[in-house]
C-alpha cells in the first residue's frame, strides 16, 4: 500500500494498493485518475482513466453500488501509451 504524493507535483496525492495489480487513485493538477488491473494477475496491463468517466450505479454509502468505466466516450486526446513515474 502506498499513500503519498506525485514527485515534483505540488498539491498532488496518491493512494494505491499493490496486491493483485495496482489499484487506487492519483490526483494531479485538480484531475483525479483511477488505476486498476485489466486482468487477474499483477503482470497484466492496467487501465488509467479520469474519475469523471466512471459511471456510478446505485447509491453511494452503506448500500450496494456498482462502478463502471464508460469505454464508449469519444475523447479528443492522444491515444499513445503514457507512463507515470510513481
Helices and strands as residue ranges (DSSP letters): E 2-4, E 13-17, E 23-28, E 31-37, E 46-50, G 51-53, E 54-58, E 65-69
